[in-house]
Amino acid sequence: MSENIENKQEVSKSRMAEIQCKNIKKVKRMIIAKMGGSVIQKWRELVDIFLEVNSTVHKKILLIPGGGKIADLVRKMQVDDENAHWMAIAAMEINGYYLASLGANSLKLESFDELKPKGVDVLLPYTLLRKNDELPHSWDVTSDSIAIWVAGKLKAKKVMKITDVDGIFKDDKLVEEINVKDLNFESCMDAYSPYLIQQFGLDVFVCNGLYPERVKDYILRERALGTLIKGR
């Protein structure tokens, strides 16, 4: 009898390990898309594209909401850095619920191990960041850095930053590709992002969400107008 129980336990452990392994592979292949609040007027169209892509080619997409105008309001309130940090993340959470209302599946996690991709998901980040308080509390860290940090923790290889500009510009010219070590000038990325890109060795593609077809082209073909920041 005890031998049968032990055998069942071993099978159960083996099955659990197999499920965890498959889940890790799914997570690594996920597309991490940071949804800039600057293109919130296009979020409905973008979510429709993500849902279409998921249903046709089965790509799983994790959306990280930007704080948008709510976070901008926090900046204007001149709150101390500690409280402003959590207020801005709460702004991301509010916008995450908006993305959920458009059809994304909302995820509220305490740890990354709890993530089980379903299709097009949106992270409600407040609880996860409270439980894993690893990032500096300053305006150097915005939803850009948070999206890169999430991707790094999930061992994803690439992040899409969907914003309202065509990419990174230097001397008034669009830079199509740049190594993060050369990103030593002011750009549409927040100040802490280059450090995290190097730390995790991942790439970031900056794409203009005011033209949703560009986002779709990049997801399907990895080719679109924008800037690729190389972290490897």
C-alpha positions as CSV (number, residue, x, y, z in Angstrom):
1,M,0.0,0.0,0.0
2,S,2.7,2.5,1.0
3,E,4.6,1.6,-2.2
4,N,1.6,2.5,-4.3
5,I,1.2,5.8,-2.4
6,E,4.9,6.6,-3.0
7,N,4.5,5.8,-6.7
8,K,1.5,8.0,-7.0
9,Q,3.4,10.8,-5.2
10,E,6.3,10.5,-7.6
11,V,4.0,10.5,-10.6
12,S,2.3,13.6,-9.2
13,K,5.6,15.4,-8.7
14,S,6.7,14.4,-12.2
15,R,3.5,15.7,-13.6
16,M,3.8,19.0,-11.7
17,A,7.4,19.5,-12.9
18,E,6.2,18.9,-16.4
19,I,3.4,21.4,-16.1
20,Q,5.9,24.0,-14.6
21,C,8.4,23.4,-17.4
22,K,5.7,24.0,-20.0
23,N,4.5,27.1,-18.2
24,I,8.1,28.5,-18.1
25,K,8.4,27.9,-21.8
26,K,5.1,29.8,-22.4
27,V,6.2,32.7,-20.3
28,K,9.6,33.0,-22.0
29,R,7.8,33.1,-25.4
30,M,5.4,35.8,-24.3
31,I,5.4,39.2,-25.8
32,I,5.7,41.8,-23.1
33,A,4.1,45.1,-24.3
34,K,4.3,48.3,-22.3
35,M,1.2,50.3,-23.2
36,G,2.0,53.9,-23.1
37,G,-0.6,56.2,-21.6
38,S,0.2,58.7,-24.3
39,V,-1.6,56.4,-26.8
40,I,-4.5,55.5,-24.6
41,Q,-6.9,56.6,-27.3
42,K,-5.6,53.7,-29.4
43,W,-5.8,51.1,-26.6
44,R,-9.1,49.6,-27.8
45,E,-7.7,49.1,-31.3
46,L,-4.5,47.7,-30.0
47,V,-6.2,45.2,-27.7
48,D,-8.3,44.1,-30.7
49,I,-5.1,43.5,-32.6
50,F,-3.6,41.5,-29.7
51,L,-6.7,39.4,-29.4
52,E,-6.7,38.7,-33.2
53,V,-3.0,37.8,-33.1
54,N,-3.6,35.5,-30.1
55,S,-6.5,33.7,-31.8
56,T,-4.8,33.3,-35.2
57,V,-1.1,32.5,-34.4
58,H,-1.5,31.7,-30.7
59,K,1.0,34.3,-29.4
60,K,0.6,35.1,-25.8
61,I,0.9,38.7,-24.8
62,L,1.3,40.4,-21.4
63,L,0.4,44.0,-21.3
64,I,2.0,46.4,-18.8
65,P,-0.1,49.5,-18.4
66,G,1.4,53.0,-18.3
67,G,0.3,55.5,-15.7
68,G,-0.7,58.0,-18.3
69,K,-2.5,61.2,-17.3
70,I,-3.1,60.0,-13.8
71,A,0.7,59.5,-13.2
72,D,1.2,63.0,-14.8
73,L,-1.1,64.4,-12.2
74,V,0.9,62.8,-9.4
75,R,4.0,64.5,-10.8
76,K,2.3,67.9,-10.6
77,M,1.2,67.3,-7.0
78,Q,4.9,67.4,-5.9
79,V,4.6,64.5,-3.6
80,D,7.7,63.0,-1.9
81,D,9.4,60.3,-3.9
82,E,8.3,57.4,-1.6
83,N,4.6,58.1,-1.9
84,A,4.8,59.3,-5.5
85,H,6.3,55.9,-6.4
86,W,3.3,54.0,-5.1
87,M,0.8,56.5,-6.3
88,A,2.2,56.2,-9.9
89,I,2.0,52.4,-9.7
90,A,-1.6,52.7,-8.4
91,A,-2.2,54.8,-11.6
92,M,-0.8,51.9,-13.7
93,E,-3.2,49.6,-11.8
94,I,-6.2,51.8,-12.6
95,N,-5.3,51.9,-16.3
96,G,-4.8,48.1,-16.1
97,Y,-8.5,47.8,-15.2
98,Y,-9.3,49.8,-18.3
99,L,-7.3,47.4,-20.5
100,A,-9.2,44.5,-18.8
101,S,-12.5,46.2,-19.8
102,L,-11.3,46.1,-23.4
103,G,-10.9,42.4,-23.3
104,A,-7.6,41.6,-21.7
105,N,-7.5,39.1,-18.9
106,S,-6.5,40.8,-15.6
107,L,-3.7,39.4,-13.5
108,K,-3.1,40.3,-9.9
109,L,0.0,38.4,-8.6
110,E,2.0,38.3,-5.4
111,S,4.9,36.4,-7.1
112,F,6.1,35.6,-10.7
113,D,5.6,31.9,-10.0
114,E,1.8,32.5,-10.1
115,L,1.8,33.7,-13.7
116,K,-0.1,31.3,-16.0
117,P,-0.5,32.9,-19.4
118,K,-4.0,32.6,-20.8
119,G,-3.8,34.7,-24.0
120,V,-3.9,38.4,-23.8
121,D,-3.2,39.3,-20.2
122,V,-2.8,42.6,-18.4
123,L,-0.7,42.9,-15.3
124,L,-2.2,44.8,-12.4
125,P,1.2,45.6,-10.9
126,Y,0.6,47.1,-7.5
127,T,0.5,44.0,-5.3
128,L,3.4,42.3,-7.2
129,L,5.6,45.4,-6.7
130,R,4.6,45.7,-3.0
131,K,5.6,42.1,-2.5
132,N,8.8,42.4,-4.6
133,D,10.0,45.9,-3.8
134,E,13.3,45.9,-5.7
135,L,13.2,49.1,-7.8
136,P,14.3,52.6,-6.7
137,H,11.5,54.9,-5.5
138,S,12.1,57.9,-7.8
139,W,10.8,59.3,-11.1
140,D,13.9,57.7,-12.8
141,V,11.7,54.6,-12.6
142,T,8.4,54.7,-14.6
143,S,6.3,52.1,-16.2
144,D,9.1,51.7,-18.8
145,S,11.5,50.3,-16.1
146,I,8.7,48.3,-14.5
147,A,7.9,46.6,-17.8
148,I,11.6,45.8,-18.4
149,W,12.0,44.5,-14.8
150,V,8.9,42.2,-15.3
151,A,10.3,40.9,-18.6
152,G,13.7,40.3,-17.0
153,K,12.2,38.4,-14.0
154,L,10.2,36.3,-16.5
155,K,13.3,35.7,-18.5
156,A,11.7,37.1,-21.6
157,K,14.0,38.3,-24.4
158,K,12.2,41.4,-25.6
159,V,9.9,44.2,-24.6
160,M,7.7,46.4,-26.9
161,K,7.4,49.9,-25.7
162,I,4.3,51.3,-27.4
163,T,4.3,55.0,-27.3
164,D,3.4,58.2,-29.3
165,V,6.7,58.7,-31.1
166,D,8.3,56.7,-33.9
167,G,11.3,55.7,-31.8
168,I,14.5,57.1,-30.5
169,F,15.9,60.2,-32.2
170,K,19.5,61.5,-32.2
171,D,20.3,64.7,-34.0
172,D,16.7,64.8,-35.3
173,K,17.2,61.5,-37.1
174,L,15.4,58.2,-36.2
175,V,17.8,55.6,-34.9
176,E,16.7,52.2,-36.2
177,E,19.0,50.2,-33.9
178,I,21.2,51.1,-31.0
179,N,23.2,49.2,-28.3
180,V,22.0,50.2,-24.9
181,K,25.6,51.1,-23.9
182,D,25.3,53.9,-26.5
183,L,22.0,55.2,-25.1
184,N,23.7,57.9,-23.1
185,F,21.5,60.8,-24.2
186,E,17.9,61.9,-23.4
187,S,15.3,59.8,-25.1
188,C,11.7,58.5,-24.7
189,M,13.0,55.8,-22.3
190,D,13.1,56.6,-18.6
191,A,16.4,57.1,-16.9
192,Y,16.6,53.7,-15.1
193,S,15.7,51.6,-18.2
194,P,19.3,51.4,-19.7
195,Y,20.6,49.9,-16.5
196,L,17.8,47.2,-16.4
197,I,18.2,46.4,-20.1
198,Q,21.9,45.7,-19.5
199,Q,21.2,43.8,-16.3
200,F,18.8,41.4,-17.9
201,G,20.4,41.4,-21.4
202,L,17.1,41.8,-23.2
203,D,16.0,44.0,-26.2
204,V,13.4,46.7,-26.3
205,F,11.6,47.8,-29.5
206,V,10.1,51.3,-29.4
207,C,7.1,51.5,-31.6
208,N,4.5,54.2,-32.4
209,G,1.1,53.0,-31.1
210,L,-0.7,55.8,-32.9
211,Y,-0.2,53.5,-36.0
212,P,-1.5,50.2,-34.6
213,E,-0.6,48.3,-37.8
214,R,3.1,48.9,-37.0
215,V,2.6,47.1,-33.7
216,K,0.9,44.2,-35.5
217,D,3.7,44.0,-38.1
218,Y,6.3,43.9,-35.4
219,I,4.5,41.1,-33.5
220,L,4.0,39.0,-36.6
221,R,7.2,39.7,-38.6
222,E,9.5,41.5,-36.1
223,R,9.8,44.3,-38.7
224,A,8.3,47.7,-38.4
225,L,9.2,51.4,-38.2
226,G,10.8,52.0,-34.8
227,T,14.0,51.7,-32.8
228,L,15.5,48.4,-31.5
229,I,17.5,48.8,-28.3
230,K,19.9,45.9,-28.1
231,G,20.8,44.7,-24.6
232,R,22.9,41.7,-25.7
